Amino acid sequence: MRVLILTDADFARREHSLLARLEIGLADEGARVIHALPSSGSDPAPSAAADLMAPPAGDASGSASGQDPFSGGSGLYSTLVAYEDVGFAFSVPARARRLILAIAAALDEPEDDLALDVIHVFGHQAWPLALALARYLDARVVFEVWSASLLHEASRIPPLHPAGRAPQLPALMVPGRALGEAMGKHAPLSAIHVAPWGVPVPEAVRRAREPGDHAAVAASVLASGDDPHAVIAALDGLRSAAERFPELLVFLDSRAAHRAQIWRRVRKLGLMDRLSVVGDVESRREPILHTDLLIQPEARGHHRSLTLAAMAAGMAVVAHADGMIDSFLDRRTARLVSGTNAGAWSEALHQLLADPAGCHQLGASARQHIHDHHSVSAYVTAVLTAYESLLAPVPRVTA
């Protein structure tokens, strides 16, 4: 099986670890993987490529000799190629042709002989290019729908008309059952495949804080700022918690900090002396995974592997209740807060900070849940099952 992983700049930057593990798993199962990364942007493609050129921490390290399996951008697991992601809509077919030439050159094959079995596209900015490639190469396409904000757009993807076969509605892949059910209501005739994202669970177990321990406690706020009222409610709760826990430090996602309404509130609350702004939180996630709490105040149906990684690391997660995220189970994997009431956020944060044992127990429970339901191997298996169903004579829905 030959698979093209096609990513837009935003997804490549945020989820490069997820993509690297998927490619390693596909290659281990015998698939030939090509990864097309965008060539534009300030830093998205290089940062993604850097992660893809080294095995993710906690996974297999490549060859027995320790050689970098992605050396030179083409190696044991995948072949990296760049594509043009900037241009008017009418230029998509031409850009697709140039990408085909780049793939053929990377594989050292004649352009006319190039064949791809599956194109798996991550990031909706790359959807039009994926459709153009599929038309040229007569390949199956899987569209990753990772957010509730993409449901309407995904339902409007036009059918493909492969040579000699009946028109095919798009195949859609979702990282959770709740999102899959919602997608089914928007696109009842499309093939919808559920493949929960997988992350490794570290072997080391997080040490519990001792009662009366006055060492600094760090809380990371993961937020886009698209829902400023929700972010402000969480910050109000943090300010209240800081009155009782002066050792509390706050790390705020730069995307939220750059929203004027949120930044004004930070200054008004007097959080400046204990707050640090962190850029590219999701792509440079290691520092965040060493903090004590992950706070996710926005309920927008966005799936993030960083949240799964935090749970896998045994962090306590405090999040806005979100019915589109299967991994959010109140008091089992996270402490969930309903609405944008600052008092509710304050109460949840107070209880976790005042009860180190309970905080540790919540993190341990989340860690076990990730081990049981979000393993990398199960994710790769679900993706491969979807691919195989697409290539079967009669495609079927998998869940």
N, C-alpha and C positions, 0 to 999 in steps of 0.2 A: 504494500500500500504506500502510495506517495501522497504526502499531506503538505499543503501550504498553510502556514500560520501567518495571517495578515493582520497587522495591528496598526491602529492610528497612534498619533503622537501621545495623546493623553493616557491611553491604556498602556502603551509601551512603557511610559514613565512610571505609572503607579503600580502596575502589576507584573513587573519583569520577573520577580521571583516565582510567581505562580506560573508564568509562561515557561520559564526555564525548567521547572519540575515537570510540567506537562510534556515538554519536548524530550526530556530524558526518559520519561516513562514510555512515550510512544516509540522512541528509538529502541528501548529495551525489548519492546514487543515486536520489533522487526520492521517498523515503519520507517520510510525515508522522509525526513522532515526538512522543509525549507521554511525559513522565517524571513518575511519581508517587513522591513522596518522603514518608517518615514525618514527621508533625508533632510527635512526642514526642521525648524524649531531651534530654540536656544540650546537645549541640551537633551531632549528626550531620547533620541536615537542612541547617542553615545552611552548614556547611563544604562539604557536597556541592554545594549550590546555588551557592555562590560559585565553585567550580571549573567548574560547568556554565555559568556566566554569562560565562566567558572561555575562549577557545580554549587548549588545552594548549600548553605551551612546545614548540617544535619542529614544530608543526603549522600549518596554514593559519590565518590570523588573522582570518577572517571577510570582511567586505565590503571592497571596494577603498578605501572612505573611511576604514577603520580603526574604524568604529563597532562597538561591542560587539554581537556577534551574538545574545547572550542578554539584551539589555537588558530590564529589567523582568520577567525570568523567562519571557518568551515572545518568540521572535524567529525568526531565520533557521533555526536548527537544531532547536529543540525547544520544547515548551510545558510548563512546570512546573506541577504541581498538588500539593497536600498531601493526605494521607489520615490517618485515625485508625488507629494501629497498636497501641493499648492497649485491651484489653477482653477479656471472657470469650469462650469459643469460640462460645457461642450468639449473640453480637453480630456475628459475621463477616458474615452476609447483610445486616444493616442497615448496617454500615460499607461494604460493597461498593456498596449503593444510593447512599449519600451520596457515595462517590467517583465513581460514574457521573454524579451531578448536578454535581459539581465539574468533571469533564472536559467535560461538555456546556456548562457555563457558560463555561469557558475557551475552548472552540472556537466559542462563540456559535451553538450548535445546539440544537434541541429534544431533550429527553432521549429521547423515543420514536424519534427518527431517528438516535441515536448508533450508530455501527458501528465496530468495531475488527477488523482482520484477524488480528493476532497480539498476544498478551500474552507478553512475555519477562520472567520473574521471576528476579531475582538476590537470593539470601538466603532461607534456608529459613523464616524467621519470616513471610515474606509468602506462602508457598505456599497456605495456606488461603484467603486473600483472592483470590489469582489464580484458584483453582478457582471461587469464588463469582462473580467477575466473568465468567468464561467461561460459566457457566451462564446468567447474565442476558443476556449479549450474543451468545451463540453464536459465540464467538471461539476460535481455536486458541491453545493455551498451550505455551510452551517453558519448561522448568524447568532453570536453570543448576545443574549439580552440579559444584562446584569443589573439593570435598574428599572424600577417602576416607571421612571420618566421616559423609557424607550418603548413602552407597550404600544402606544398609538402608532408611533413611527414604524415599529416592526410589523404591525398589522397591515401596513400599506406597501410593504415590499412586493413588487410585481412578480408574477410567476415566470419561471424560465421555460424556454421552448427548446428542449434538447432535440438534436437531429434524430429523426426516426422514432421518437417517443412522445407520449402524451405530455402536455404542459405540466410542469411541476411547481406546486406551491413551495414557498421557502421552508427550509428546515430551521427551526429555532431551538437554541439550547439555553437553558436557564439554570442558575446555580442553586435553586431551591424549589420545593414543591409549592409553596404558597405563591411564589412569583409565577410558577408554571400554570397554576390554576387561573390566575389573573390573565396570563397570556392566552390561555385557551378561550376565555370569554371574548377577548379582542380578536382572536384569529382562530375560530373553531375548526377550520378545515386544514390548518397547517400541521405539519408534524412537529410536535413539541417534545424535546428530550431533556430530562432532568439529570444534571450532572453536578452534584454538590462539590464546590471547590475543596481541595485538600491541602493541608499544610502539615509539616513534620512536627511531632511533639518532642521537645528537647528531653534528653535523658535526665538532666539535672532537675531536681525538684526545688522550687522557690522556697526560700527560708521564711518562716512566719516571723512577723515582728512580735517582740515581747511586750506585754503590758507595761506601760511606763517608759518605753523606749522613746527617748527624745531626739533620736536621729531624724534627719529631714525626711519628710514624706513627699513624694513627687506624684502629681496628677497631670496626665496628658489629655488635652482636649482635642479630639479629632472632629473637625467640622469644616464644611465648605463655606459657610457664611450665607448660603442661599436662604436659610430660615433664620434671620437675625434675632427674632423674638425668642426662639428656642435656645439659641446660643447665649443670649443675655440672661435668660432664666437660669441656665446652668452656672454662669459666672456669678450671678447673685447668690446662688447656693454655695458656691466656693468661697465667696466673701464671708458669708455667715459661718462656714466651717473654719475659716482661717482665724476667726475671733477666738475659737476654742483651741485651735491647733496652730500655734504660731510658727511651727516648724514646716508647715505646708508650703510647697513650691508648686507653681503652675506652669506648664508648657502649653502654649497656645498655637494651634495650626495657623500658619501665616495667611492662608486663604481667608480665614475668618478675621484675623487681625487687620487685614487690609480693608475691611468694610468699615466705613467711617462711623456708622451707627454703633457698631460693636466696640470700636476702639474708644469712642467717647465714653461708653459705659465702663470700660476697663479703667480709664482715668478717673471717672467719677467715683468708682468703688474703692479707689485707693489700692489697687492690686499691683501697681507698677513695681513696687519694691520686691515682689515675690514672683513676678511673671517674666517668662522668657518666650520669645516668638521663635518658632521652629519652621523653617522652610522645607518644602518637599517632604512632608511628613511620611507619606505613603511609599515614596521611593527610597528614602533614607531612613528606614524604620528601626534600625538597631538601637539607637539611643532611646526611642520611645518604649521599646520592649524591656528596657531596664528600669522603667519607672514603676510605681506601685499601683496606680489606678489608671484605667483608660475610660475617659468620659466621652460619650457619643450623643450629643444633645438633639440632633436632627433626625426626624423620622421621615425619610424620603424614599424608602425602599431601595437604597443603594447597597449592594453587596460589596464588601471590602475584605480582601484576604488579610489585611493588617489586623482587623478585629478578630479573625479566627486565630491568627498568630499570637495575639495577646492572650486569648483564652488558652491556647496550647502552652504558653509560657507560664500559666498559672496566675496571670494578673486578674485582679478584680475589675470587672467591667460594669460601669454604670451608664445606662443608655435610655434614651427615649423609647418607649414601647413602640414597636414597629411590626405589624402583622405580616409584612412581606419578608421578614428575615427569620428563617426557620431556626437559626441558632440562638435566637433571643428567647430564653426560657426563664421566667422570673424566679429568682432565688436558686436556680439550678446552674445556669451559665452566666447570668448577669443580674444585677439589681435594676429593674425596669421602673421608669418614672413615667406616669401618664400626664399628658398636657404640658403646658409651659409655665407651671406654677413654681415660682422660686422657692416657696416653702417646702414643696415636695422634694425638690433637688437638695435643699439644705438638710432635710430629715434623712434622706438616703445616704448622703455623704457623711453626716454626723455618725450614723449607725456603723458604717464601715470603718471609719477612722477610729471610733471609740472602742471597737471590738476587733482587735487584730486577729484573734483566733477565728472569728466568723468571716472576716475578710479573706483569710487564708483558705478556709474551708470552701468558700464560694469559688475562689480561683482553682482549687483542686478539683472541684466538681466540674467546672468548665473544661479543665484540662482533660478529664476523663471523657467528657462528651465529645471533644474534638478527636480524641483517640478512637472512639467508637464509631463516629459518624462522618468525620472529615479527613480521613487518611488520604495521602497522596495516591496510594495504590488503588483505592476505591474510585477516586476521581478519574484516574487514567483508564480504568476498566469501563466506567460509565461512558467516557468519551469514545473509546474504541467501539463499544457496543452500538453507540449512535452512528458512528461512521459505517460500521458493517451493515446496519439496517438501511442506510442510504444507498449502499452499493448492491444490496440484494435486489432481485428482480421486482419484488413488490415491497416498497418501503413501509415500515411499520412504526408506530409510536412507541417509544420506550419511556419508562418512568421509574 
